[in-house]
Amino acid sequence: MGLGWIVLLPMLAAALTPLVGRVLGRYVGWWAVAASAATAGGLLSLAGAVHSGNIPTASLNWPAPAWGIQLALYADGWGWSFALVVALIGTLICIYAQHYLAAEEPRARFFSYLLLFEAAMLGVVLSVNLFGLVIFWELTSAASFLLIGFWHKQERARYGAYKALLVTGLGGLALLAGVALLYVALGTADIRELTARAGEVQAHPWFVPILVLILLGVFTKSAQFPFHFWLPDAMTAPTPVSAYLHSATMVKAGVFLLGRIQPIFRGREEWFWIVSSVGMATMLLGAYGALRKTDLKALLAYSTISQLGLITLLYGFGTQLATVAATFHIFNHAAFKAGLFLTVGIVDHATGTRDKRLLKGLAALMPITAVVGGVCALASAGVPLLNGFLSKELFYEEMVAHAGRGWWWWLWPAMAVGGSVFTFVYSLELFHGVFFGKLDPHLEPARDHGHGAPHDPGWGMLAPVAVLAAICLTVGLWPGGLEKFILAPAVAAVWGQPLEFTIKLWHGFTAPLLMSILTVLAGLVVYWQRHRLVTVQTRLAWPFGASTLYDATIKGLVAGTERLTNTLQNGRLRSYLWLALAPLVVVLMAVLGWGGWRTIWPAQWTPLAPAEAVLLGLLIVTALAVVALNRQRLTAVITLGAVGLLVAVFYLVLSAPDLALTQLLIEAVTMILFLLVLWQLPKTVPALSTRGERRRDGVLAVAFGAVMTVAVLAVFAAQSPKPLAEFFVESSLPRGGGRNIVNVILIDFRGFDTLGEITVLGIAALGAYALMKLRRRHKEGPTGCR
Amino acid sequence: MSLILATTARGLLPLLLMFSLHLLWRGHNEPGGGFIAGLMTAAALVLQYVAFNAAHVRRCVPLNYRVLIGAGLLCSLSTGLAALVYGSAFLEHRFGHFYVPGFGEVELATALAFDIGVYLVVVGVTLMIIGTLGEEQGGDAWNS
């Protein structure tokens, strides 16, 4: 299977889902499962090529190869392994969602969005052209918006969707700006080439702006401090979406890109300080914040923020060991966090609540869920024999080995342990808190089953969690398999060359092990005393956060826009004309300049033929008549038509039959349009303006006429040595294949303009149609112009 | 309704439509083209609105103008996209000369397909605005 199909297949499947949904009905989820599985299969079939270093590529000469903008894909170890995670977890999520969604939900729409996201995410991780990557990046934001807002009738869902879109969308624009700067600086947007020329990038005077802009994209997408605040609100999405987009894959696009660009940027101090400190701050803040949340999904959101911070921190260190640890942890986190989200979804489904204060002792009622969910929670806590333990050990090792040489050497390791203690505590809350202890008698009966006590769900919802739990366990016990198949090629691609490393369960009594033991002991103490911790946290609570700032900004923007719109669009035709014409007069006068008057005056004049002179005279007289007769509407319109006809005759005299024909037809059609409008208006125009206003309008009219006259003269005076007209005359037949130059210009040379024009025309007509239909519906009389 | 106008309008309709299609076809080489032909077709139909009434035209020309606009845009856009499939740039046109029995050598250009899109949009837009405006006035605006 070609690499292009990896992205195209889910994309096509997404487009076809609504049609397929009509046939399959409520089983449409299986269509999505099949598409995801086929994509995963296609990726697996590329494994041999990727492992042997024979990187598969595919590219499309589109949309603008001349500017370096291309959709080009390549599956190096990093892109391929990430894509495999996306497709495999996507398959599991589709199975889960098929059983999770209630029967009456619009399933086809859900799975269509989900597949669209999958395709976009695969595009992000497989893109080799950074512009192409940005395109897919924005597409994942759009898909995320649609999925968060899936239950769009809920106010909170809409709020969360907008928030996510605005924050990640703005970050995406910053990323685009960074990539564009990089392209201007180096002349390429190809990641392979940029990596090869990393020295040049780092020595470039624009290095810092490029880095900051790209990092803005990364930090917003991966919910890094201070842009973390959109992620908790994104939890209003259906739980499979939270598991897939907002923990396992989409939010990882940021850290994925960090891995991609690490070889280009690492080594500079700015990279280390910005990336590591933001990562560390996010890790601590997320882990601390998670403990305060009572809603289990909000808790998981903060924990995701924290874990992403950890990965960011490691990429910021940029050493070999850090690269291995970060890359390893991305895969581990994807497995256990997706499993945890799905477990919370099961619990929510069965009990109708996600409040951790109500959920206790569920193991008695839901034993299988407790086992599989528990494994994921323990992996998250970093308990030995599970995958989370291994990556946490590597993290500690890196913190100790490369923390720094000053007196503050202990700072990084201490903060690492601090963050991990909080992580341990909230993971234990998910495991011990939810599944053990005394069952709360107030647990409501299930929301949609409606009968009996909460119980284990069917296999469709359990199996995906079980698979993820099995992965956590397998990797924890036997890291070698994952290491060879996925991790080694991924790390080699991120680092730039293959690295020698082995991940071992047992290192001997080293500093990392001691730190792990310390984490577990401290974690148990904190867990035991967690009620006190919450009291302290409540006392320390900061009333003002990034989210408050966001809300204030949005409110201010909306109010400001409203005020501006009401001022500018006040419904008075005269003020519109003033707004449009007065600035134009000022700008044109500034451009032409008073002093440049002489250069504007044409050096030579073409003599006027008698017929032309007569026509011109007639035109002027008729135009004046329009002004004089404007009180009588019908007369004014007919006189205006006469002006149009004279212009058409003028075109004929100047031998421009196309223009003349167009002008004639337009006149005919416009006349009818005018007459239809006049039908509604009084026969004479009432005088609505005062004498002073009319005088002011007159001044503007005269000034505009004068400036336009000067501008036209200036255009002729400033004729370039080889006018564009000659090009069109020469190349119309040989290159456009037509003798009618006007037509060839319109539909071939300037075809893109024409496409834009007819689009505008169509939109304007739809707008006019809507206005006319709406007016009838409201049964209002004609409003007229004031 | 004026009898003379109605008779003339009825007789003129096929002539005007044929002429407008002729303008569309020859536009690449002689005065004409999608925009002009579209206006001509629209004018021919507007004449029917003037001579008869909206209901009559609706019956004779059962076109949904909104669909017409969409179809036109789709036609022009897909001409541009088709070029991509053949490895050219977006909207790059091709032309060639073909021998058609009974007509002799005929030039066919992808530009014509683009122009047909323009034609459809212009017809749709004009008739949608004028037709709706006329109907909004109780249908009487046309024949009073």
Interface residues (C-beta under 8 A of the other chain):
Chain A: N61 W62 P63 P657 D658 L661 T662 L665 I666 A668 V669 I672 L673 L676 V677 W679 Q680 G736 G737 G738 R739 N740 V742 N743 V744 L746 I747 D748 G751 F752 T754 L755 I758 T759 L761 G762 A764 A765 L766 A768 Y769 M772 K773 R775 R776
Chain B: G27 H28 N29 E30 P31 G32 G33 G34 F35 I36 L39 M40 A42 A43 V46 V50 Y65 R66 I69 G70 G72 L73 S76 L77 G80 L84 G87 F90 L91 H93 F95 E107 A109 A111 F114 D115 G117 V118 V121 V122 G124 V125 T126 M128 I129 I130 T132 L133 G134 E136 Q137 A141
